[in-house]
Amino acid sequence: MPPEHALFDEHSIVELKDRRLWLVNRTKTGIGQFFSSDKGKTWTDFQVAPFKHTSSRFFLRRLASGNILFIKHGDILEDCGRSKLKAFISKDEGKTWEGGLVLDERPGVSYPDGDQAPDGTIHIIYDFDRHGQKFIHNAIITEDDVLAGKLVTPTSKLRLVVNHATGIHPARKMGPNANGAPIEADQPRAVMEGLDGTSSDILKPAVLLFTDRQYKLREVPKWLEGRNFIRSSIDGTKAICRQDGNAYVMTPLSHRNRDNVLVWLAENGFVKVAQPEFVLFGEPYWGGLANTVSVFRRKMTAGETLDFGKWGILVY
């Protein structure tokens, strides 16, 4: 996988009827694909797959009928974030797709996986609101259901609960960021306007943070409470400054989460402020505090624009 596209090694492989292997893999911007004609010894160069998708796990496999099952978010040519988990069938080796059974339309569904039972029943497992309600669900469906776009098999069921996690993980030590700059909370605040489908809201408990995730604000320092922020896709934020003043970006440090905008912040004049880290959303979990953020500050001038990737939250 080329470095500019590589993200997580989440892939599916199907052997096509012409004996080639078809590998589809999650990328930073959706799904890529490779082909092998020698049983995996060598592979073609990277190609963007002929369907759109958010940067998240999907599921692809050959069924007993010979058709290919595809579980993804949204329609074949739709990137709708982690919502609208749907099932499709291809009868022509992935060239076209039929059906479109909605397994779960809610925002916050993700990471589908599945198998087919000897009787032909298809079982699809996935999670919902992993940092909040923490559900694992199962869908029991058939090819007929997928092709009809609705449940037509009497024994088929959706949203069965496999597990509901209720535990709270113990908190871990927060970094003090003692080497940071003053917060300048008493200085004039910038006025920012989000672009490209974003919206603004106020930082308050349980507020929804992203347009394409169900992540809700867990905690925020007192000096940031009540300030405005730009709600955008977790994959990026675009905004323009309408009034001079300080703006802030909340993002994880690199040892917390590799999905951060630290390089962009440094290149664009932001400095880390001398305030402790805090858990922005979800609960502290076994892998560390991946959702723990630090705050970065910069004085903005009216007319300036900001455009950064995954992930940070712009506060003003």
C-alpha beads as a LAMMPS data file, in Angstrom:
LAMMPS data file: protein, C-alpha beads

316 atoms
315 bonds

1 atom types
1 bond types

-500.0 500.0 xlo xhi
-500.0 500.0 ylo yhi
-500.0 500.0 zlo zhi

Masses

1 110.0

Atoms # bond

1 1 1 0.000 0.000 0.000
2 1 1 1.493 3.386 -0.983
3 1 1 2.273 5.473 2.150
4 1 1 0.022 8.302 1.011
5 1 1 -2.958 5.927 1.075
6 1 1 -1.997 3.542 3.908
7 1 1 -3.987 3.599 7.119
8 1 1 -5.093 0.373 8.816
9 1 1 -4.534 -3.085 7.343
10 1 1 -8.236 -3.915 7.136
11 1 1 -8.802 -5.913 3.975
12 1 1 -10.882 -8.614 2.300
13 1 1 -9.722 -11.039 -0.404
14 1 1 -11.946 -12.824 -2.922
15 1 1 -10.807 -15.330 -5.541
16 1 1 -12.427 -14.387 -8.815
17 1 1 -13.699 -16.958 -11.297
18 1 1 -10.765 -16.236 -13.611
19 1 1 -8.495 -17.405 -10.722
20 1 1 -7.197 -13.916 -9.897
21 1 1 -7.174 -12.739 -6.286
22 1 1 -9.007 -9.480 -5.650
23 1 1 -7.825 -7.650 -2.541
24 1 1 -9.704 -4.585 -1.315
25 1 1 -8.235 -2.567 1.547
26 1 1 -9.196 0.384 3.730
27 1 1 -7.311 3.587 2.874
28 1 1 -7.162 7.111 4.255
29 1 1 -9.886 8.221 1.856
30 1 1 -11.958 5.092 1.273
31 1 1 -11.123 1.751 -0.373
32 1 1 -8.225 0.682 -2.619
33 1 1 -7.758 -2.522 -4.580
34 1 1 -5.055 -4.860 -5.904
35 1 1 -5.112 -7.978 -8.116
36 1 1 -2.840 -11.015 -8.231
37 1 1 -2.640 -13.561 -11.062
38 1 1 -0.071 -15.825 -9.358
39 1 1 -1.807 -16.787 -6.111
40 1 1 -0.509 -13.760 -4.207
41 1 1 3.171 -13.853 -5.124
42 1 1 2.949 -10.531 -6.945
43 1 1 0.294 -7.835 -7.045
44 1 1 -0.755 -5.049 -9.363
45 1 1 -0.104 -1.438 -8.454
46 1 1 -2.550 0.321 -6.136
47 1 1 -5.872 1.375 -7.658
48 1 1 -8.773 3.293 -6.166
49 1 1 -11.695 0.842 -5.943
50 1 1 -14.778 1.586 -8.106
51 1 1 -16.969 2.468 -5.139
52 1 1 -16.962 5.266 -2.575
53 1 1 -16.666 4.702 1.144
54 1 1 -15.691 6.424 4.339
55 1 1 -12.333 5.479 5.853
56 1 1 -13.667 2.571 7.874
57 1 1 -13.858 -1.222 7.800
58 1 1 -16.121 -2.975 5.271
59 1 1 -16.766 -6.674 4.514
60 1 1 -16.509 -8.614 1.238
61 1 1 -16.766 -12.386 0.674
62 1 1 -17.792 -15.096 -1.764
63 1 1 -21.073 -16.813 -0.924
64 1 1 -21.981 -20.467 -1.478
65 1 1 -24.134 -19.438 -4.456
66 1 1 -21.059 -18.051 -6.210
67 1 1 -22.216 -14.463 -5.777
68 1 1 -20.178 -11.888 -3.853
69 1 1 -21.531 -10.187 -0.728
70 1 1 -20.462 -6.615 0.077
71 1 1 -21.256 -4.882 3.390
72 1 1 -20.501 -1.151 3.392
73 1 1 -21.721 2.226 4.583
74 1 1 -24.231 3.835 2.222
75 1 1 -24.906 3.142 -1.429
76 1 1 -22.161 1.883 -3.748
77 1 1 -21.176 5.400 -4.821
78 1 1 -21.871 7.076 -1.480
79 1 1 -19.567 8.158 1.340
80 1 1 -21.908 8.755 4.269
81 1 1 -19.559 8.281 7.208
82 1 1 -20.138 5.497 9.701
83 1 1 -23.877 5.208 9.191
84 1 1 -26.348 3.369 6.920
85 1 1 -24.720 -0.061 7.022
86 1 1 -26.004 -1.837 3.880
87 1 1 -25.631 -5.195 2.123
88 1 1 -25.203 -5.702 -1.634
89 1 1 -24.838 -8.696 -3.965
90 1 1 -22.779 -8.946 -7.157
91 1 1 -23.545 -11.654 -9.714
92 1 1 -20.816 -10.535 -12.141
93 1 1 -17.602 -10.646 -10.095
94 1 1 -17.921 -7.176 -8.585
95 1 1 -18.658 -5.273 -11.784
96 1 1 -22.196 -4.318 -10.705
97 1 1 -24.111 -4.552 -7.441
98 1 1 -27.747 -5.344 -6.674
99 1 1 -30.020 -5.012 -3.676
100 1 1 -29.101 -2.679 -0.861
101 1 1 -30.554 -4.087 2.346
102 1 1 -30.219 -1.597 5.207
103 1 1 -28.839 -3.494 8.198
104 1 1 -28.679 -0.473 10.514
105 1 1 -29.213 3.144 9.477
106 1 1 -27.991 4.803 12.687
107 1 1 -24.856 6.975 12.846
108 1 1 -22.161 5.213 14.832
109 1 1 -22.422 1.717 13.309
110 1 1 -19.114 0.248 12.158
111 1 1 -16.725 -2.679 11.676
112 1 1 -18.892 -5.313 9.990
113 1 1 -17.724 -8.906 9.720
114 1 1 -19.614 -12.038 8.802
115 1 1 -19.960 -15.666 7.835
116 1 1 -22.398 -17.940 6.043
117 1 1 -23.949 -20.965 7.736
118 1 1 -24.325 -24.336 5.951
119 1 1 -28.029 -23.606 5.404
120 1 1 -27.161 -20.404 3.493
121 1 1 -28.050 -18.001 6.289
122 1 1 -25.717 -15.015 6.470
123 1 1 -24.622 -13.648 9.868
124 1 1 -23.245 -10.104 10.001
125 1 1 -21.801 -8.742 13.249
126 1 1 -20.924 -5.074 13.867
127 1 1 -20.664 -2.500 16.654
128 1 1 -22.788 0.525 17.517
129 1 1 -21.703 3.641 19.451
130 1 1 -18.529 1.972 20.679
131 1 1 -17.530 4.764 23.055
132 1 1 -21.017 5.453 24.389
133 1 1 -23.679 2.751 24.542
134 1 1 -21.131 0.065 23.468
135 1 1 -23.346 -2.458 21.660
136 1 1 -22.351 -5.406 19.473
137 1 1 -25.168 -6.377 17.086
138 1 1 -25.888 -9.293 14.766
139 1 1 -27.974 -9.353 11.588
140 1 1 -29.304 -12.706 10.346
141 1 1 -30.181 -12.397 6.659
142 1 1 -30.320 -14.269 3.335
143 1 1 -29.357 -13.447 -0.228
144 1 1 -33.049 -13.020 -1.030
145 1 1 -33.290 -10.305 1.626
146 1 1 -30.270 -8.470 0.228
147 1 1 -31.517 -8.615 -3.374
148 1 1 -35.026 -7.494 -2.360
149 1 1 -33.644 -4.608 -0.278
150 1 1 -35.866 -5.697 2.617
151 1 1 -36.458 -8.723 4.831
152 1 1 -38.456 -11.320 2.885
153 1 1 -37.271 -14.417 4.762
154 1 1 -39.424 -15.152 7.860
155 1 1 -36.435 -16.152 9.999
156 1 1 -34.320 -13.080 9.170
157 1 1 -33.722 -10.531 11.929
158 1 1 -31.844 -7.261 12.354
159 1 1 -30.154 -5.526 15.306
160 1 1 -29.935 -8.585 17.526
161 1 1 -27.885 -7.771 20.630
162 1 1 -24.761 -9.905 20.977
163 1 1 -23.176 -7.901 23.777
164 1 1 -23.689 -4.673 25.689
165 1 1 -20.597 -3.453 27.510
166 1 1 -21.358 -1.444 30.638
167 1 1 -18.001 -1.290 32.404
168 1 1 -16.015 1.888 32.890
169 1 1 -12.264 1.619 32.527
170 1 1 -10.034 3.201 35.187
171 1 1 -8.645 6.585 34.284
172 1 1 -4.971 6.940 33.428
173 1 1 -2.611 9.769 34.198
174 1 1 -3.001 12.930 32.144
175 1 1 0.036 14.738 30.757
176 1 1 0.506 18.219 32.292
177 1 1 1.840 19.923 29.112
178 1 1 3.949 22.071 31.413
179 1 1 6.220 23.050 28.501
180 1 1 3.378 24.781 26.684
181 1 1 2.589 28.463 26.102
182 1 1 0.083 30.586 28.089
183 1 1 -3.556 29.958 27.161
184 1 1 -4.311 33.711 26.737
185 1 1 -7.915 33.074 27.730
186 1 1 -8.390 36.787 28.419
187 1 1 -7.407 37.804 24.884
188 1 1 -9.968 38.554 22.127
189 1 1 -11.556 35.479 20.609
190 1 1 -11.571 34.863 16.895
191 1 1 -14.882 34.379 15.123
192 1 1 -14.693 31.366 12.811
193 1 1 -17.126 30.145 10.181
194 1 1 -17.147 26.505 9.122
195 1 1 -17.127 25.622 5.416
196 1 1 -18.272 22.617 3.346
197 1 1 -21.153 21.188 5.352
198 1 1 -19.889 22.053 8.811
199 1 1 -21.846 23.739 11.584
200 1 1 -21.074 25.526 14.844
201 1 1 -22.174 24.608 18.363
202 1 1 -21.275 25.285 21.985
203 1 1 -18.919 23.108 24.029
204 1 1 -21.128 21.558 26.696
205 1 1 -21.519 18.067 28.172
206 1 1 -22.770 15.381 25.760
207 1 1 -22.707 17.659 22.692
208 1 1 -22.133 15.794 19.417
209 1 1 -18.604 16.508 18.195
210 1 1 -18.534 15.265 14.570
211 1 1 -20.992 15.125 11.689
212 1 1 -20.130 11.498 10.863
213 1 1 -19.585 9.959 14.303
214 1 1 -21.708 9.565 17.427
215 1 1 -18.893 10.744 19.705
216 1 1 -20.106 13.112 22.415
217 1 1 -18.142 15.504 24.605
218 1 1 -17.053 13.800 27.819
219 1 1 -15.133 16.598 29.512
220 1 1 -13.549 19.943 28.724
221 1 1 -11.456 22.405 30.817
222 1 1 -13.356 25.159 32.564
223 1 1 -11.629 27.822 30.471
224 1 1 -13.047 26.258 27.272
225 1 1 -16.594 25.637 28.522
226 1 1 -19.204 27.627 26.649
227 1 1 -16.952 28.448 23.714
228 1 1 -18.021 27.715 20.156
229 1 1 -16.584 24.921 18.058
230 1 1 -16.894 23.762 14.455
231 1 1 -18.667 20.416 14.045
232 1 1 -17.284 18.736 10.936
233 1 1 -16.356 15.321 9.598
234 1 1 -13.766 13.496 11.692
235 1 1 -11.716 13.334 8.481
236 1 1 -11.217 17.077 8.195
237 1 1 -12.240 20.650 9.018
238 1 1 -12.389 23.731 6.823
239 1 1 -13.131 27.201 8.204
240 1 1 -12.584 30.887 7.580
241 1 1 -11.845 33.595 10.152
242 1 1 -14.419 36.388 10.226
243 1 1 -12.956 38.386 13.140
244 1 1 -9.422 38.700 14.546
245 1 1 -8.594 36.824 17.743
246 1 1 -7.361 33.573 19.234
247 1 1 -8.542 30.220 17.917
248 1 1 -7.765 26.807 19.393
249 1 1 -7.520 23.258 18.059
250 1 1 -7.969 20.162 20.234
251 1 1 -6.111 17.073 18.954
252 1 1 -4.298 14.037 20.432
253 1 1 -0.528 13.985 20.890
254 1 1 1.261 11.438 18.739
255 1 1 1.837 8.918 21.555
256 1 1 -1.927 8.911 22.202
257 1 1 -3.255 8.523 18.689
258 1 1 -1.620 8.517 15.261
259 1 1 -4.723 10.218 13.888
260 1 1 -3.777 13.779 14.811
261 1 1 -2.994 17.093 13.122
262 1 1 0.209 17.949 14.998
263 1 1 2.335 18.422 11.878
264 1 1 -0.261 20.696 10.289
265 1 1 -0.546 22.735 13.506
266 1 1 3.218 23.248 13.699
267 1 1 3.411 24.221 10.030
268 1 1 0.616 26.754 10.480
269 1 1 1.848 28.575 13.584
270 1 1 -0.171 26.921 16.355
271 1 1 1.507 26.402 19.746
272 1 1 0.578 23.952 22.483
273 1 1 -0.845 25.617 25.589
274 1 1 0.282 24.833 29.146
275 1 1 -2.866 23.027 30.201
276 1 1 -3.255 19.321 31.093
277 1 1 -4.582 16.751 28.648
278 1 1 -8.190 15.607 28.988
279 1 1 -10.396 12.857 27.584
280 1 1 -12.520 14.496 24.902
281 1 1 -14.963 11.637 24.260
282 1 1 -15.554 8.028 25.215
283 1 1 -13.983 6.259 28.167
284 1 1 -10.335 5.481 28.889
285 1 1 -9.761 1.986 27.563
286 1 1 -7.168 -0.786 27.401
287 1 1 -5.208 0.678 24.503
288 1 1 -4.496 3.932 26.309
289 1 1 -6.248 7.257 26.060
290 1 1 -6.560 7.488 22.285
291 1 1 -9.212 10.189 22.624
292 1 1 -7.136 12.278 25.040
293 1 1 -6.391 15.708 23.601
294 1 1 -4.144 18.680 24.135
295 1 1 -5.021 22.224 23.089
296 1 1 -3.125 24.389 20.592
297 1 1 -3.503 28.153 20.093
298 1 1 -2.941 30.703 17.368
299 1 1 -3.970 34.307 16.744
300 1 1 -6.127 34.464 13.620
301 1 1 -6.701 37.379 11.236
302 1 1 -9.982 38.019 9.442
303 1 1 -10.006 36.365 6.012
304 1 1 -7.563 33.576 6.898
305 1 1 -8.682 30.016 6.221
306 1 1 -7.903 26.750 7.993
307 1 1 -8.028 23.312 6.393
308 1 1 -6.784 20.336 8.410
309 1 1 -7.350 16.599 8.331
310 1 1 -8.023 13.766 10.774
311 1 1 -8.585 14.641 13.489
312 1 1 -8.901 17.846 15.440
313 1 1 -11.662 20.147 16.658
314 1 1 -11.548 23.887 16.038
315 1 1 -12.629 26.036 19.019
316 1 1 -13.063 29.811 19.135

Bonds

1 1 1 2
2 1 2 3
3 1 3 4
4 1 4 5
5 1 5 6
6 1 6 7
7 1 7 8
8 1 8 9
9 1 9 10
10 1 10 11
11 1 11 12
12 1 12 13
13 1 13 14
14 1 14 15
15 1 15 16
16 1 16 17
17 1 17 18
18 1 18 19
19 1 19 20
20 1 20 21
21 1 21 22
22 1 22 23
23 1 23 24
24 1 24 25
25 1 25 26
26 1 26 27
27 1 27 28
28 1 28 29
29 1 29 30
30 1 30 31
31 1 31 32
32 1 32 33
33 1 33 34
34 1 34 35
35 1 35 36
36 1 36 37
37 1 37 38
38 1 38 39
39 1 39 40
40 1 40 41
41 1 41 42
42 1 42 43
43 1 43 44
44 1 44 45
45 1 45 46
46 1 46 47
47 1 47 48
48 1 48 49
49 1 49 50
50 1 50 51
51 1 51 52
52 1 52 53
53 1 53 54
54 1 54 55
55 1 55 56
56 1 56 57
57 1 57 58
58 1 58 59
59 1 59 60
60 1 60 61
61 1 61 62
62 1 62 63
63 1 63 64
64 1 64 65
65 1 65 66
66 1 66 67
67 1 67 68
68 1 68 69
69 1 69 70
70 1 70 71
71 1 71 72
72 1 72 73
73 1 73 74
74 1 74 75
75 1 75 76
76 1 76 77
77 1 77 78
78 1 78 79
79 1 79 80
80 1 80 81
81 1 81 82
82 1 82 83
83 1 83 84
84 1 84 85
85 1 85 86
86 1 86 87
87 1 87 88
88 1 88 89
89 1 89 90
90 1 90 91
91 1 91 92
92 1 92 93
93 1 93 94
94 1 94 95
95 1 95 96
96 1 96 97
97 1 97 98
98 1 98 99
99 1 99 100
100 1 100 101
101 1 101 102
102 1 102 103
103 1 103 104
104 1 104 105
105 1 105 106
106 1 106 107
107 1 107 108
108 1 108 109
109 1 109 110
110 1 110 111
111 1 111 112
112 1 112 113
113 1 113 114
114 1 114 115
115 1 115 116
116 1 116 117
117 1 117 118
118 1 118 119
119 1 119 120
120 1 120 121
121 1 121 122
122 1 122 123
123 1 123 124
124 1 124 125
125 1 125 126
126 1 126 127
127 1 127 128
128 1 128 129
129 1 129 130
130 1 130 131
131 1 131 132
132 1 132 133
133 1 133 134
134 1 134 135
135 1 135 136
136 1 136 137
137 1 137 138
138 1 138 139
139 1 139 140
140 1 140 141
141 1 141 142
142 1 142 143
143 1 143 144
144 1 144 145
145 1 145 146
146 1 146 147
147 1 147 148
148 1 148 149
149 1 149 150
150 1 150 151
151 1 151 152
152 1 152 153
153 1 153 154
154 1 154 155
155 1 155 156
156 1 156 157
157 1 157 158
158 1 158 159
159 1 159 160
160 1 160 161
161 1 161 162
162 1 162 163
163 1 163 164
164 1 164 165
165 1 165 166
166 1 166 167
167 1 167 168
168 1 168 169
169 1 169 170
170 1 170 171
171 1 171 172
172 1 172 173
173 1 173 174
174 1 174 175
175 1 175 176
176 1 176 177
177 1 177 178
178 1 178 179
179 1 179 180
180 1 180 181
181 1 181 182
182 1 182 183
183 1 183 184
184 1 184 185
185 1 185 186
186 1 186 187
187 1 187 188
188 1 188 189
189 1 189 190
190 1 190 191
191 1 191 192
192 1 192 193
193 1 193 194
194 1 194 195
195 1 195 196
196 1 196 197
197 1 197 198
198 1 198 199
199 1 199 200
200 1 200 201
201 1 201 202
202 1 202 203
203 1 203 204
204 1 204 205
205 1 205 206
206 1 206 207
207 1 207 208
208 1 208 209
209 1 209 210
210 1 210 211
211 1 211 212
212 1 212 213
213 1 213 214
214 1 214 215
215 1 215 216
216 1 216 217
217 1 217 218
218 1 218 219
219 1 219 220
220 1 220 221
221 1 221 222
222 1 222 223
223 1 223 224
224 1 224 225
225 1 225 226
226 1 226 227
227 1 227 228
228 1 228 229
229 1 229 230
230 1 230 231
231 1 231 232
232 1 232 233
233 1 233 234
234 1 234 235
235 1 235 236
236 1 236 237
237 1 237 238
238 1 238 239
239 1 239 240
240 1 240 241
241 1 241 242
242 1 242 243
243 1 243 244
244 1 244 245
245 1 245 246
246 1 246 247
247 1 247 248
248 1 248 249
249 1 249 250
250 1 250 251
251 1 251 252
252 1 252 253
253 1 253 254
254 1 254 255
255 1 255 256
256 1 256 257
257 1 257 258
258 1 258 259
259 1 259 260
260 1 260 261
261 1 261 262
262 1 262 263
263 1 263 264
264 1 264 265
265 1 265 266
266 1 266 267
267 1 267 268
268 1 268 269
269 1 269 270
270 1 270 271
271 1 271 272
272 1 272 273
273 1 273 274
274 1 274 275
275 1 275 276
276 1 276 277
277 1 277 278
278 1 278 279
279 1 279 280
280 1 280 281
281 1 281 282
282 1 282 283
283 1 283 284
284 1 284 285
285 1 285 286
286 1 286 287
287 1 287 288
288 1 288 289
289 1 289 290
290 1 290 291
291 1 291 292
292 1 292 293
293 1 293 294
294 1 294 295
295 1 295 296
296 1 296 297
297 1 297 298
298 1 298 299
299 1 299 300
300 1 300 301
301 1 301 302
302 1 302 303
303 1 303 304
304 1 304 305
305 1 305 306
306 1 306 307
307 1 307 308
308 1 308 309
309 1 309 310
310 1 310 311
311 1 311 312
312 1 312 313
313 1 313 314
314 1 314 315
315 1 315 316
